[in-house]
Amino acid sequence: MPTLKIVYLELPAHDLAASRTFYANLFGWTFQEYGPTYAAFSESGTEGGFNADPAERTKAPLPVIESHNLEETEQDILKAGGKITLPIFIFPGGRRFHFTDPAGNELAVMQRE
């Protein structure tokens, strides 16, 4: 299996505007809106975003790992003892899925378009 790296960090948000204001004022981050419940951030040292959709946001920060073969990585995770918690889906810019490791930590794997 090739070395895969964390390339994105998704943070849950209950109030998207408050989160944007907090991080913009504190760290100078800038934002790209993707609808009323999602904003990607930049100027942070890594790519990331805030998810304020109650039906989709995670309970804790979500590290997102990039893969060049999503289906192969999914099978590798299953073989290693991980559990798929959200099957492959399309998002703006690519596809991804979520999984948990044996300790219960939730992560995601994405493949860019």
ROSE-4610 file (N, C-alpha, C; in Angstrom, 1 decimal, always signed):
// ROSE-4610
residu = [M/M/M/P/P/P/T/T/T/L/L/L/K/K/K/I/I/I/V/V/V/Y/Y/Y/L/L/L/E/E/E/L/L/L/P/P/P/A/A/A/H/H/H/D/D/D/L/L/L/A/A/A/A/A/A/S/S/S/R/R/R/T/T/T/F/F/F/Y/Y/Y/A/A/A/N/N/N/L/L/L/F/F/F/G/G/G/W/W/W/T/T/T/F/F/F/Q/Q/Q/E/E/E/Y/Y/Y/G/G/G/P/P/P/T/T/T/Y/Y/Y/A/A/A/A/A/A/F/F/F/S/S/S/E/E/E/S/S/S/G/G/G/T/T/T/E/E/E/G/G/G/G/G/G/F/F/F/N/N/N/A/A/A/D/D/D/P/P/P/A/A/A/E/E/E/R/R/R/T/T/T/K/K/K/A/A/A/P/P/P/L/L/L/P/P/P/V/V/V/I/I/I/E/E/E/S/S/S/H/H/H/N/N/N/L/L/L/E/E/E/E/E/E/T/T/T/E/E/E/Q/Q/Q/D/D/D/I/I/I/L/L/L/K/K/K/A/A/A/G/G/G/G/G/G/K/K/K/I/I/I/T/T/T/L/L/L/P/P/P/I/I/I/F/F/F/I/I/I/F/F/F/P/P/P/G/G/G/G/G/G/R/R/R/R/R/R/F/F/F/H/H/H/F/F/F/T/T/T/D/D/D/P/P/P/A/A/A/G/G/G/N/N/N/E/E/E/L/L/L/A/A/A/V/V/V/M/M/M/Q/Q/Q/R/R/R/E/E/E]
num = [1/1/1/2/2/2/3/3/3/4/4/4/5/5/5/6/6/6/7/7/7/8/8/8/9/9/9/10/10/10/11/11/11/12/12/12/13/13/13/14/14/14/15/15/15/16/16/16/17/17/17/18/18/18/19/19/19/20/20/20/21/21/21/22/22/22/23/23/23/24/24/24/25/25/25/26/26/26/27/27/27/28/28/28/29/29/29/30/30/30/31/31/31/32/32/32/33/33/33/34/34/34/35/35/35/36/36/36/37/37/37/38/38/38/39/39/39/40/40/40/41/41/41/42/42/42/43/43/43/44/44/44/45/45/45/46/46/46/47/47/47/48/48/48/49/49/49/50/50/50/51/51/51/52/52/52/53/53/53/54/54/54/55/55/55/56/56/56/57/57/57/58/58/58/59/59/59/60/60/60/61/61/61/62/62/62/63/63/63/64/64/64/65/65/65/66/66/66/67/67/67/68/68/68/69/69/69/70/70/70/71/71/71/72/72/72/73/73/73/74/74/74/75/75/75/76/76/76/77/77/77/78/78/78/79/79/79/80/80/80/81/81/81/82/82/82/83/83/83/84/84/84/85/85/85/86/86/86/87/87/87/88/88/88/89/89/89/90/90/90/91/91/91/92/92/92/93/93/93/94/94/94/95/95/95/96/96/96/97/97/97/98/98/98/99/99/99/100/100/100/101/101/101/102/102/102/103/103/103/104/104/104/105/105/105/106/106/106/107/107/107/108/108/108/109/109/109/110/110/110/111/111/111/112/112/112/113/113/113]
x = [+0.8/+0.0/+0.9/+0.6/+1.4/+1.2/+2.2/+2.0/+1.0/+0.0/-1.1/-0.9/-1.2/-1.0/-2.3/-2.4/-3.5/-3.4/-4.4/-4.4/-5.5/-6.4/-7.5/-8.0/-8.5/-9.1/-10.4/-11.4/-12.8/-13.2/-13.7/-14.1/-15.6/-16.2/-17.7/-17.9/-19.0/-19.4/-20.9/-21.3/-22.7/-23.3/-22.4/-22.8/-21.7/-21.9/-20.9/-20.4/-21.2/-20.8/-19.9/-20.3/-19.4/-18.1/-18.0/-16.7/-15.9/-16.4/-15.7/-15.1/-16.0/-15.5/-14.4/-14.6/-13.6/-12.2/-12.1/-10.9/-10.3/-11.2/-10.7/-10.1/-10.7/-10.2/-8.9/-8.9/-7.8/-6.6/-6.8/-5.6/-5.5/-6.5/-6.5/-6.9/-7.5/-7.9/-8.9/-9.0/-10.0/-10.8/-12.0/-13.0/-13.6/-14.0/-14.8/-16.1/-17.2/-18.5/-18.9/-19.5/-20.0/-21.4/-22.3/-23.7/-23.8/-25.0/-25.2/-24.6/-24.1/-23.6/-22.2/-21.5/-20.1/-19.2/-18.1/-17.1/-15.7/-15.0/-13.6/-12.7/-11.6/-10.7/-9.3/-8.6/-7.3/-6.5/-5.2/-4.2/-4.0/-4.2/-4.1/-2.9/-2.2/-1.1/-1.5/-2.8/-3.4/-4.7/-5.3/-6.6/-7.6/-8.8/-9.8/-11.1/-12.0/-13.4/-14.2/-15.2/-16.2/-17.5/-18.0/-19.3/-20.3/-21.3/-22.3/-23.7/-23.7/-24.9/-25.1/-26.2/-26.4/-26.5/-26.9/-27.1/-25.8/-24.8/-23.5/-22.3/-22.3/-21.1/-20.7/-19.4/-18.9/-18.9/-18.7/-18.7/-17.3/-16.3/-14.9/-14.2/-13.1/-12.4/-12.1/-12.2/-12.1/-10.9/-9.8/-8.7/-9.1/-8.7/-9.0/-7.7/-7.6/-6.4/-6.6/-5.6/-5.8/-5.3/-6.0/-5.7/-5.8/-5.0/-5.2/-6.0/-6.4/-7.3/-8.2/-9.4/-10.3/-10.7/-11.1/-11.6/-10.5/-9.3/-8.2/-7.9/-7.9/-7.7/-8.8/-10.0/-11.2/-11.0/-10.5/-10.3/-9.1/-8.1/-7.0/-7.4/-8.2/-8.7/-9.5/-10.4/-11.2/-10.3/-9.3/-8.4/-7.6/-7.3/-6.5/-7.4/-8.7/-9.6/-10.4/-10.3/-11.1/-12.6/-13.5/-14.9/-15.3/-16.0/-16.5/-17.8/-17.8/-19.0/-19.8/-19.3/-20.0/-19.4/-20.3/-19.8/-19.3/-18.7/-18.1/-19.3/-19.0/-20.0/-19.2/-19.9/-19.4/-19.5/-18.5/-18.5/-17.8/-18.0/-17.4/-15.9/-15.3/-13.9/-13.5/-14.4/-14.0/-14.9/-14.4/-15.2/-14.5/-15.3/-14.6/-15.5/-14.9/-15.7/-15.1/-15.9/-15.4/-15.2/-14.3/-14.1/-13.7/-13.7/-13.2/-12.0/-11.1/-9.9/-10.3/-9.5/-9.8/-10.1/-9.6/-9.8/-11.1/-11.8/-13.0/-12.8/-11.6/-11.4/-12.0/-12.7/-13.2/-12.3/-12.0/-11.2/-12.0/-11.5/-12.0/-10.9/-11.2/-10.3/-10.9/-10.2/-10.7/-9.9/-10.5/-9.8/-10.3/-9.3/-9.7/-10.1/-10.9/-11.4/-10.3]
y = [-1.2/+0.0/+1.2/+2.2/+3.4/+4.3/+5.1/+6.1/+7.1/+7.3/+8.2/+9.3/+10.6/+11.7/+12.4/+13.0/+13.8/+15.1/+15.5/+16.7/+17.7/+17.3/+18.2/+17.9/+18.9/+18.8/+19.4/+18.6/+19.1/+19.2/+20.4/+20.6/+20.8/+20.2/+20.4/+21.8/+22.4/+23.7/+23.7/+24.4/+24.5/+25.8/+26.8/+28.1/+28.5/+28.4/+28.6/+30.0/+31.0/+32.4/+32.7/+32.1/+32.3/+31.7/+30.5/+29.8/+30.6/+31.0/+31.8/+33.1/+33.8/+35.1/+34.8/+33.8/+33.4/+33.2/+32.3/+31.9/+33.0/+33.8/+34.9/+36.0/+36.3/+37.3/+36.8/+35.6/+35.1/+34.8/+34.1/+33.6/+34.2/+35.0/+35.6/+34.6/+33.5/+32.6/+33.2/+32.7/+33.2/+32.0/+32.3/+31.2/+31.2/+30.0/+29.8/+29.1/+29.8/+29.2/+28.1/+27.0/+26.0/+25.7/+26.6/+26.5/+27.1/+27.0/+27.6/+26.9/+25.6/+24.9/+24.4/+24.9/+24.5/+25.7/+25.8/+26.8/+26.2/+26.2/+25.8/+26.9/+26.6/+27.6/+27.5/+28.6/+28.6/+29.6/+29.6/+30.5/+29.9/+28.5/+27.9/+26.9/+26.7/+25.8/+24.4/+24.2/+23.0/+23.3/+22.6/+22.9/+22.3/+22.9/+22.4/+23.1/+22.7/+23.3/+23.1/+23.9/+23.8/+23.2/+22.2/+21.6/+21.8/+22.6/+23.0/+22.3/+21.3/+20.5/+19.5/+19.7/+18.7/+17.3/+17.0/+15.6/+15.1/+15.9/+15.4/+15.7/+16.7/+17.0/+15.9/+15.7/+14.7/+15.3/+14.4/+14.9/+15.5/+15.1/+15.5/+15.9/+16.6/+16.9/+15.6/+15.8/+14.7/+14.9/+14.1/+14.1/+13.5/+14.1/+13.5/+13.2/+11.9/+11.4/+11.3/+11.7/+11.6/+10.3/+9.7/+8.5/+8.7/+7.9/+8.0/+6.8/+5.9/+4.8/+4.6/+5.2/+5.2/+3.7/+3.0/+1.6/+0.7/+0.9/+0.0/+0.4/+1.7/+2.1/+1.6/+1.6/+1.1/-0.3/-1.1/-2.6/-2.8/-2.0/-2.1/-1.8/-0.8/-0.4/-1.6/-2.2/-3.3/-4.5/-4.8/-5.9/-5.6/-4.3/-4.0/-3.9/-4.1/-4.1/-2.9/-1.9/-0.7/-1.0/-0.1/-0.3/+1.0/+0.7/+1.8/+2.3/+3.6/+4.2/+5.1/+5.5/+6.3/+5.8/+5.1/+4.6/+5.8/+5.4/+6.4/+7.3/+8.6/+9.6/+10.7/+11.4/+12.5/+13.8/+14.7/+16.0/+16.9/+18.3/+19.2/+19.0/+18.5/+18.3/+16.8/+15.9/+14.5/+13.6/+12.5/+11.5/+11.1/+10.6/+10.2/+9.2/+8.6/+7.8/+8.0/+7.6/+7.7/+6.3/+6.2/+4.9/+5.1/+4.1/+4.1/+3.2/+3.5/+2.6/+1.7/+0.8/-0.1/+0.6/+1.9/+2.6/+3.4/+3.4/+4.2/+5.6/+6.0/+7.3/+7.3/+8.4/+8.5/+9.3/+8.8/+9.5/+9.4/+10.1/+10.0/+9.8/+9.3/+9.1/+9.8/+10.6/+11.3/+11.0/+11.1/+11.1/+12.3/+13.1/+14.3/+13.9/+14.8/+14.6/+14.6]
z = [+0.0/+0.0/+0.0/-0.9/-0.9/+0.3/+0.6/+1.7/+1.4/+2.2/+2.0/+3.1/+2.7/+3.7/+4.0/+5.2/+5.5/+4.7/+4.0/+3.2/+3.5/+4.4/+4.6/+6.1/+6.7/+8.1/+8.1/+8.4/+8.4/+9.9/+10.3/+11.6/+11.7/+12.7/+12.9/+13.4/+13.0/+13.4/+13.7/+14.8/+15.1/+14.5/+14.4/+13.9/+12.9/+11.6/+10.6/+10.6/+10.7/+10.8/+12.0/+13.1/+14.3/+14.2/+13.6/+13.4/+12.4/+11.3/+10.3/+11.0/+11.7/+12.3/+13.3/+14.2/+15.2/+14.5/+13.5/+12.9/+12.0/+11.4/+10.6/+11.5/+12.6/+13.5/+14.2/+14.6/+15.4/+14.6/+13.4/+12.6/+11.2/+10.8/+9.5/+8.4/+8.7/+7.7/+6.8/+5.5/+4.5/+4.2/+3.6/+3.4/+2.0/+1.6/+0.3/+0.7/+0.4/+0.8/-0.2/+0.3/-0.5/+0.1/-0.1/+0.4/+1.8/+2.4/+3.7/+4.9/+4.7/+5.9/+5.7/+4.7/+4.5/+4.1/+4.7/+4.2/+4.3/+3.2/+3.2/+3.7/+4.4/+4.9/+4.3/+4.2/+3.7/+4.5/+4.2/+5.0/+6.4/+6.5/+7.8/+7.9/+6.8/+6.7/+6.1/+6.1/+5.5/+5.0/+4.0/+3.5/+4.6/+4.7/+5.6/+5.4/+6.2/+6.1/+7.4/+7.5/+8.6/+8.0/+8.7/+8.3/+9.4/+9.0/+10.0/+9.7/+8.8/+8.5/+9.6/+10.4/+11.6/+11.1/+9.9/+9.4/+8.9/+8.6/+8.0/+8.9/+9.7/+10.5/+11.4/+11.6/+12.5/+13.9/+14.9/+16.3/+16.7/+16.0/+16.3/+15.0/+15.0/+13.8/+13.0/+11.6/+10.7/+9.8/+10.1/+9.1/+7.8/+6.7/+5.4/+4.7/+4.3/+3.7/+2.2/+1.4/-0.1/-0.6/-1.5/-2.2/-3.7/-4.5/-6.0/-6.5/-5.6/-5.9/-4.7/-4.7/-3.6/-3.3/-4.3/-4.1/-3.5/-4.0/-3.5/-2.0/-1.7/-0.3/+0.6/+0.1/+0.9/+1.3/+0.3/+0.5/+1.5/+1.4/+2.3/+3.7/+3.9/+5.2/+5.8/+5.0/+5.5/+5.9/+5.1/+5.4/+6.7/+7.0/+8.1/+9.4/+9.3/+10.4/+10.6/+9.7/+9.8/+9.4/+9.7/+9.3/+8.6/+7.4/+6.6/+7.3/+7.6/+8.3/+7.3/+6.2/+5.2/+3.8/+3.0/+1.7/+0.8/-0.2/-1.2/-1.7/-1.7/-2.2/-2.9/-3.7/-4.5/-3.7/-3.7/-3.2/-4.2/-4.0/-5.0/-5.0/-6.1/-6.3/-6.3/-6.0/-6.0/-5.3/-4.8/-4.1/-2.8/-1.8/-0.5/+0.2/+1.2/+2.2/+3.5/+4.6/+5.9/+6.5/+7.5/+8.2/+9.6/+10.4/+11.8/+11.9/+12.7/+12.9/+14.1/+14.5/+15.6/+17.0/+17.1/+18.4/+18.3/+17.1/+17.0/+16.4/+16.1/+15.5/+14.1/+13.7/+12.4/+11.5/+10.3/+9.3/+8.0/+7.0/+5.6/+4.7/+3.5/+2.4/+1.2/+0.5/-0.7/-1.9/-3.0/-4.3/-5.1/-5.5/-6.3/-7.7/-8.3/-9.7/-10.7]
